[in-house]
Amino acid sequence: MKRTREIKFITLAIASFLIVSCISRPVYFNGKDERIDRSKSRIAVMPFRDFKSREGNNSGTLVRNIFESSLRKRGFITINYEKNLSEIPESQLEDFRLSSKWVKDNSQSIQADYVLFGYVYDYTVFQMTTSFLYLFSWLETTYSVGITAKIISCSTGEIVWSGAFSSKSYTFNDAARESVDSLLRTVRFKK
């Protein structure tokens, strides 16, 4: 009886360790106690630079759209930067690196209080064989996505928030949505 309890305890401890070790946390930074006001502040979500865009996937556009829709669901005001920056083609915006200086210099034409932009990386497909006995094996495909993002104040050029997170899932959309949701939970805002 005592031996059975020990085995159950050891099994529970190993299972708990494996579950906790598989959970990753976002790495983030919130600057100088600046909190974003959901009801008044306007955020322009710029195109995300996709390091594997030459392979034909549209992960940078997808991540940008997920950020926009998630911000709107949380009560933030997002603006359409394309109308204001029509002289800069979107393909050029995707290829060059935005900087705090560029955001501050173009704040009048962006017409936003904050700019959110970033990078999509580690878009990888893992395939491994999962089996329950040799006869019942199948090929399991897992997608991995990592997102690095920043929110910069247009008036000061200061980084208000930055974060990075990567996750895996059975579809790229799910992995991207999980990464975006985990990152947005770390942004400080006024209540």
N, C-alpha and C positions, 0 to 999 in steps of 0.2 A: 504494500500500500504506500509506504513512504517512498519507495523507488519510483512508483508511478507518478507521484506528485513531483518528484525531482525531474523526471523526464518531461512532464507537462510544463514545468517552470522553464526548463532549458529551451524547449521548443518555442514557448511564448516569447522568451527573451530574444532568441535568434530571429523570429518573425518580426518582432518590434524593431530590432536593429535594421533589418533589411528594408522595412517600410520607411523608417526615418531616413536612412541613407539614400533612398531613391528620390526624396523630395528635395528639390533645389530651391534656393531663395534668390530673389532679385537683388542685384547689387545696385545701390542708388545713392544719390546725393541731393539733398534739399538745401538750397542756398539761403543765406542771411535772413531767416524767418520771413521771407516773402511768401505770402500765401495768395494763391490765385482765386479771385472772386468769380464763382461760377456764373452768376447772373449778369455781371457787367463786363468781364474781360473777354476779348475776342481772340481766338487762337487760329492761326493759319497753319494747317498741316501741310508741309512741303513734301515733295516726292522723296522717298527713301532710296538711298543708293543701294543697288542690288549688285553684289559682286559676281553673280553668275547670270547676269542678264543676257550675255552672249549665247548661253545655252538655250534660250527661247522661253524660259519661264518668266512669269510676271510677278515675282514675289515682292518686289519693291512697291508696285502699284497696289497689290493686295494688302500689304501691311499698312500702307497709307490709308486705304479705305477702311480697314478695320479700326485704326486709330480714330478716324473721323467719326465713324458710327458709334464707337464706344464712348467717345467724349460727349457726343450729343445725348446718348442714353443717360449719362451721368449729369446732365444739365448744363454742360458747357456750351458756349456759343462758338461755333466754328465758322470761318468765312471762306469764301471761294477766292483763293489767291489768283486763279487763272485770269479772272477779269482784270485784276489790277496789274498783273505782271505779264500782260499779253505780248510785250516786246521781247521777252525771253522765252524761247521755245522750251517745252517741257523736257525734251531730250537733253538740252543743255543743262537744265536744272538737275536732272538725274545724274549727270556725269561730273559736275564740278562739286567741290566741297564747300558747303555753306560755312561761314565763319561769323563770329560775333560782330566783327567790323562790317561785313556785308549786310547783316540784318539791321544794324543801327543806321547805316548809310541809306538803306532802301526802306526804312520804316514808313515814310510818307506814301510810297507807292504800294506797299503791302497792305496798309490800312488795318493793322491788327495790333493788339497789345503784346502778344506773344507769338513766337514761331516755334513749331515743333518739327524736328527733322531727325534723320538718323540713317542707320545702315542695317541691312539685312545680310547675315552671313551664316555659314555652316549649313547651307541647304543640302542635306545629304540623305540618301536612302540607305537604310540598313536592311539587309535581308539575312535572316537567320532561320535555321530549321528548328521548329518546335515539335516535340514529339511526345506522345503518350504511347509508349511501346514503339517498337520499330515500324509496325504496320500502320499506325495512325499518325504519321508525321505530315507536316505541312510547312510551307514557306511563309514566314511572317515578315511583312514589310513595315518598316517604321521610318517616318520622316522626322528630321531634326531641323529646327530653325532657331537662330539666335538673332536677337534684335538689340541694337544699341541706339538709344534715343536721347535727345536734349530738348529742353524748353528754354528759349532765350527771350529775355525782355527786349522789346523793340525800342523802348525809350532809353535804356541804359546800356544795352548790349551785354548785360550780365547773364550768366547761366543761372537760371532759377531752379532747374531740376535736371538731373541726368540719371540714366539708368541703363542696365543691361540685364538680359535674361535669355536663357535658351531652354527649349523644351522639346520633347519628342512626343509624337502621336502617330496614329495610323493614317492620318491624312495631313497634308501640309496646312490646310485651312485650320484644322483643329490645333495644330502646334502653334501657328501664328496667333490665333485668337487667345490661346492660353498665355502666350508670352506677353501680348498686349495687355490683357486683363491683369496679369501679375504686376506689370510695370505701372499701370495707371493706379493701382491700389496704393502705391508709394508716394504719389504726388500730394503735396499739402495744399489744401484749399480752404477758403473761408466758409464757415458753416452758416 
